[in-house]
């Protein structure tokens, strides 16, 4: 008999986990590489990324209502397109989000302990993996606390920075805007965490679609306000060179940058917490179908979590923290997640022939095509390794 997770999350908890994932380190670091690509077209890129995210969220919400199980698009792809498509989606999510976990841990450490980033980042991963191990309700409770801190900090940053903002005319570089949109998509992909927890949400056919769309709407509004403020204060050139844009913006306006550092620490921890939980649930679903080692299908008898999968995720993330930097992790994460959502949209189109699924699929393909070449090549290599590994195991 397959071990099942317990339905403990309501609408508020599910929305909080999704929003906490989207208001992670992305809001504190993603604007810089996006500004390097799009310049003064940063907000246009943000709108493009938000539109693609909306299409993906809509497709994910409809699929989650049909298949309220752990695993997200891994499950949807298997049901609608076949086993190989499901595996590609699950593999893309796992490797992309493990890269995101490493990025979040490094952002946290860079804000709270400059010079000791690697050691502190590993410590953060260990602590949050332990929290997730203790149960999903503890994950949701800590996420609520961290999200409240982040919203207070972001509100303060806008109030302090907005009076000094001066905007320039938009330079319409289509290629740069699309590349920036692909990098900014990294920040919007957190709503996937809600779908991957479909087995732990009460009344999932109603709760999951509502939570996904509510979390995305709130995140888009917040990102537009923050992005506009930081662009107006620093300008595209200074923003593109910044490793801590919100802290630099506060310093520019004569305010203490420690405010942004507190917010970045809370945001990256909240996103990391939800990411570890989401990757663990997708790994659980893949292990149940022998697409990952079956040991990861174990569910803890007391805490009702995929404990072995989450421990494995934590170990791999620690390894990536020691090997990579933040910007490289963002590009690779965007590649993996855009492939994941392309398959989600294809699955949704197969299910109900929606135009939103067509738009979402086209948007994902376009954003992948304009990502930095290094991110695309690394992503293709990792996907090839995963697909070849599955083929070898099947034979």
C-alpha positions as a printed Julia matrix, in Angstrom:
395×3 Matrix{Float64}:
   0.0    0.0     0.0
   1.38   3.41   -0.97
   2.12   5.73    1.95
   0.04   8.92    1.76
   0.62  12.43    3.05
  -1.96  14.13    5.29
  -4.23  17.01    4.12
  -3.47  19.75    6.67
  -3.21  23.0     4.65
  -6.05  25.46    4.06
  -6.31  28.35    1.59
  -4.34  30.83    3.72
  -1.5   28.4     4.35
  -1.27  27.37    0.69
  -1.32  30.98   -0.51
   1.29  31.94    2.09
   3.66  29.18    0.97
   3.3   30.24   -2.67
   3.77  33.95   -1.96
   6.63  33.25    0.43
   8.35  31.34   -2.38
   7.88  34.19   -4.88
   9.02  36.92   -2.46
  12.28  35.14   -1.87
  15.77  36.18   -2.78
  14.57  37.06   -6.29
  13.17  40.42   -5.16
  16.55  41.29   -3.65
  18.9   40.1    -6.44
  17.05  39.3    -9.7
  16.59  42.94  -10.74
  20.36  43.4   -11.26
  20.97  40.77  -13.99
  17.62  41.72  -15.56
  18.66  45.38  -15.72
  21.96  44.35  -17.31
  19.96  42.74  -20.12
  17.01  45.14  -20.52
  18.31  48.46  -19.19
  15.47  50.93  -18.79
  13.13  48.28  -20.24
  13.23  46.41  -16.92
   9.56  46.99  -16.1
   8.51  45.92  -19.6
  10.45  42.69  -19.03
   8.7   42.29  -15.7
   5.3   42.58  -17.39
   6.29  39.94  -19.98
   7.48  37.57  -17.26
   4.27  38.18  -15.29
   2.09  37.42  -18.34
   3.89  34.13  -19.0
   3.65  33.33  -15.3
  -0.11  34.03  -15.37
  -0.62  31.64  -18.29
   1.44  28.99  -16.53
  -0.4   29.54  -13.26
  -3.77  29.24  -14.97
  -2.76  25.96  -16.64
  -1.28  24.64  -13.38
  -4.42  25.56  -11.45
  -6.71  23.67  -13.86
  -4.45  20.63  -13.84
  -4.12  20.68  -10.04
  -7.91  20.63   -9.72
  -8.0   17.52  -11.93
  -5.02  15.77  -10.27
  -4.77  16.81   -6.58
  -1.61  14.8    -5.84
   1.97  15.53   -4.84
   4.28  16.08   -7.79
   2.74  18.93   -9.8
   3.57  18.83  -13.52
   5.42  15.54  -13.11
   2.01  14.0   -12.47
   0.18  16.11  -15.08
   2.71  15.29  -17.8
   2.49  11.56  -17.11
  -1.3   11.6   -17.15
  -1.77  13.77  -20.25
   1.35  13.27  -22.39
   3.07  10.09  -21.25
   5.77   8.86  -18.88
   8.74  10.47  -20.63
   7.17  13.92  -20.67
   6.28  13.55  -17.02
   9.82  12.55  -16.21
  11.24  15.53  -18.14
   8.97  17.88  -16.16
   9.87  16.32  -12.84
  13.57  16.3   -13.65
  13.42  19.94  -14.73
  11.68  20.91  -11.51
  14.03  18.98   -9.25
  17.3   20.17  -10.79
  16.06  23.71  -11.4
  14.71  24.16   -7.91
  17.73  22.57   -6.27
  19.73  25.3    -8.06
  17.23  27.83   -6.67
  17.77  26.43   -3.17
  21.51  27.01   -3.52
  20.89  30.57   -4.76
  18.56  31.35   -1.85
  21.02  30.01    0.72
  23.88  32.04   -0.78
  21.82  35.24   -0.86
  20.93  34.79    2.81
  24.56  34.26    3.75
  25.85  37.17    1.64
  23.52  39.59    3.45
  24.08  38.35    7.01
  27.69  37.13    6.98
  29.81  38.63    4.16
  33.07  36.72    3.87
  31.63  33.54    5.35
  28.94  32.89    2.73
  29.58  29.21    2.05
  29.68  28.1     5.69
  26.62  30.13    6.73
  24.65  29.02    3.65
  25.27  25.36    4.45
  24.14  25.99    8.04
  20.9   27.59    6.8
  20.16  24.59    4.58
  20.71  22.19    7.47
  18.43  24.15    9.83
  15.58  24.53    7.33
  15.78  20.92    6.22
  15.3   20.03    9.89
  12.24  22.31   10.13
  10.68  20.68    7.05
  11.43  17.25    8.5
   9.22  18.07   11.49
   6.06  18.47    9.37
   4.31  20.67    6.8
   2.36  22.68    9.42
   5.66  23.86   10.92
   6.82  24.8     7.43
   3.67  26.89    6.88
   3.89  28.54   10.32
   7.51  29.64    9.89
   6.76  30.82    6.34
   4.0   33.11    7.69
   6.43  34.73   10.13
   9.14  35.25    7.51
   6.65  36.55    4.93
   5.33  39.14    7.41
   8.88  40.41    7.99
   9.53  40.62    4.23
   6.34  42.58    3.52
   7.11  45.08    6.29
  10.66  45.55    4.98
   9.58  45.94    1.34
   6.93  48.48    2.34
   9.55  50.45    4.26
  11.98  50.32    1.33
   9.35  51.72   -1.06
   8.31  54.51    1.34
  11.95  55.57    1.82
  13.03  55.21   -1.8
  10.08  56.42   -3.86
  10.54  60.18   -3.2
  14.03  60.0    -4.77
  12.99  58.03   -7.87
  13.43  59.53  -11.35
  12.54  57.4   -14.36
  14.05  57.51  -17.84
  12.34  56.82  -21.19
  12.2   53.1   -22.0
  14.75  51.78  -24.5
  12.83  49.15  -26.46
  15.43  46.43  -27.05
  13.24  43.37  -27.72
  16.04  40.84  -27.29
  17.24  42.38  -24.04
  13.69  42.6   -22.67
  13.02  38.93  -23.45
  16.3   37.85  -21.85
  15.49  39.91  -18.77
  11.99  38.4   -18.67
  13.53  34.93  -18.69
  15.76  35.83  -15.74
  12.89  37.51  -13.86
  10.74  34.42  -14.35
  12.98  32.87  -11.7
  11.26  35.15   -9.2
   7.68  34.25  -10.19
   7.93  30.48  -10.25
   7.08  30.0    -6.56
   3.41  29.17   -7.14
   4.56  25.74   -8.33
   5.12  24.9    -4.69
   1.36  24.98   -4.11
   0.69  22.45   -6.86
   3.47  20.12   -5.71
   1.77  19.94   -2.3
  -1.57  18.85   -3.75
  -1.7   15.81   -1.48
  -1.48  17.95    1.67
  -4.12  20.62    0.86
  -7.69  20.39    2.15
 -10.39  20.51   -0.56
  -7.65  20.67   -3.22
  -9.95  21.14   -6.24
 -11.06  24.49   -4.84
  -8.12  25.51   -2.68
  -5.19  24.99   -5.09
  -6.48  27.07   -8.06
  -7.52  29.92   -5.77
  -4.22  29.86   -3.85
  -2.11  29.82   -7.02
  -3.83  32.8    -8.62
  -4.02  34.81   -5.38
  -0.32  34.31   -4.63
   0.7   35.25   -8.18
  -1.46  38.39   -8.26
   0.03  39.64   -4.99
   3.59  38.88   -6.13
   3.2   40.68   -9.48
   1.93  43.84   -7.78
   4.77  43.83   -5.24
   7.44  43.21   -7.88
   6.17  46.04  -10.09
   6.28  48.51   -7.19
   9.72  47.4    -5.96
  11.19  47.14   -9.48
   9.93  50.59  -10.42
  11.32  52.14   -7.25
  14.79  50.63   -7.43
  15.05  51.41  -11.15
  14.02  55.0   -10.55
  16.52  55.56   -7.73
  19.62  53.74   -9.03
  19.05  53.96  -12.78
  19.66  50.99  -15.09
  23.46  51.29  -15.19
  24.03  51.27  -11.42
  21.31  48.68  -10.89
  22.95  46.32  -13.4
  26.23  46.4   -11.44
  24.71  46.0    -7.98
  25.0   42.79   -5.97
  22.49  44.06   -3.38
  20.13  46.46   -5.21
  17.74  47.32   -2.37
  20.56  47.89    0.1
  22.32  50.12   -2.44
  19.09  52.02   -3.08
  18.68  52.77    0.63
  22.3   53.86    0.88
  21.78  56.15   -2.14
  18.85  57.85   -0.39
  20.71  58.24    2.91
  18.87  55.48    4.76
  20.38  52.52    6.65
  20.95  49.55    4.34
  20.51  47.16    7.27
  16.75  47.36    6.63
  17.2   45.65    3.26
  19.6   43.14    4.75
  17.02  42.02    7.31
  14.4   41.67    4.58
  16.73  39.76    2.26
  17.61  37.35    5.05
  13.96  36.67    5.88
  12.92  36.42    2.21
  15.65  34.02    1.22
  14.99  31.83    4.25
  11.24  31.75    3.51
  11.81  30.82   -0.13
  14.43  28.22    0.78
  12.06  26.64    3.3
   9.27  26.3     0.72
  11.66  25.16   -2.02
  13.05  22.28    0.02
   9.49  21.18    0.78
   8.42  21.41   -2.88
  11.42  19.53   -4.28
  10.92  16.85   -1.65
   7.29  16.32   -2.73
   8.19  16.07   -6.43
  10.99  13.64   -5.58
   8.43  11.6    -3.6
   6.11  11.43   -6.63
   8.95  10.43   -8.97
  10.2    7.77   -6.56
   6.72   6.24   -6.37
   6.98   5.59  -10.12
  10.62   4.42   -9.95
  11.86   7.51  -11.82
  14.03   8.17   -8.78
  15.27   5.57   -6.28
  12.28   4.05   -4.46
  13.84   4.86   -1.07
  12.71   8.47   -1.6
   9.06   7.36   -1.59
   9.18   6.83    2.18
   6.81   8.95    4.31
   7.68   9.52    7.96
   5.15   7.69   10.17
   4.95  10.51   12.73
   5.58  13.77   10.83
   3.95  12.69    7.54
   6.67  14.14    5.3
   8.88  12.56    2.58
  11.76  12.64    5.03
  14.35  10.68    3.06
  13.73  12.75   -0.08
  14.07  16.0     1.9
  17.33  14.87    3.51
  18.72  13.98    0.07
  17.66  17.39   -1.28
  19.4   19.12    1.63
  22.63  17.2     1.03
  22.69  18.0    -2.71
  21.93  21.68   -2.06
  24.85  21.89    0.37
  27.1   20.5    -2.37
  25.9   23.11   -4.89
  26.37  25.91   -2.35
  30.02  24.95   -2.07
  30.46  24.8    -5.87
  28.51  27.67   -7.5
  27.6   31.38   -7.26
  24.2   33.14   -7.19
  23.91  34.51  -10.73
  24.82  31.22  -12.39
  22.24  29.43  -10.27
  19.5   31.89  -11.31
  20.02  31.33  -15.05
  20.13  27.55  -14.75
  17.1   27.53  -12.46
  15.11  29.6   -14.97
  15.94  27.1   -17.74
  14.76  24.09  -15.74
  11.57  25.74  -14.52
  10.62  27.12  -17.97
  10.89  23.59  -19.41
   8.74  22.37  -16.52
   6.02  24.93  -17.29
   6.18  24.35  -21.04
   5.2   20.75  -20.3
   2.5   21.96  -17.89
   0.97  24.1   -20.64
   1.16  21.25  -23.16
  -0.6   19.01  -20.64
  -3.29  21.63  -20.01
  -3.87  22.05  -23.76
  -4.23  18.29  -24.15
  -6.8   18.33  -21.34
  -9.06  21.25  -22.36
  -7.67  22.97  -25.51
  -7.36  26.34  -23.76
  -5.78  29.33  -25.58
  -4.08  30.28  -22.31
  -2.1   27.04  -22.48
  -0.97  27.88  -26.02
   0.16  31.35  -24.95
   1.93  29.94  -21.91
   3.76  27.31  -23.96
   4.87  29.86  -26.56
   6.0   32.23  -23.81
   8.1   29.56  -22.1
   9.81  28.58  -25.36
  10.55  32.23  -26.22
  12.03  32.98  -22.79
  14.21  29.86  -22.9
  15.52  30.89  -26.33
  16.66  34.28  -24.98
  18.32  33.08  -21.76
  22.1   33.49  -21.53
  23.79  30.88  -23.72
  25.73  29.38  -20.81
  22.5   28.72  -18.9
  20.93  27.04  -21.95
  23.95  24.82  -22.62
  24.28  23.71  -19.0
  20.53  23.07  -18.85
  20.56  20.98  -22.03
  23.46  18.95  -20.68
  21.71  18.25  -17.38
  18.46  17.29  -19.12
  20.33  14.97  -21.5
  22.03  13.3   -18.53
  18.68  12.77  -16.79
  16.93  11.38  -19.86
  19.84   9.08  -20.74
  20.02   7.89  -17.14
  16.32   6.98  -17.17
  16.74   5.2   -20.52
  19.64   3.16  -19.15
  17.66   2.18  -16.07
  14.64   1.16  -18.17
  16.8   -1.08  -20.34
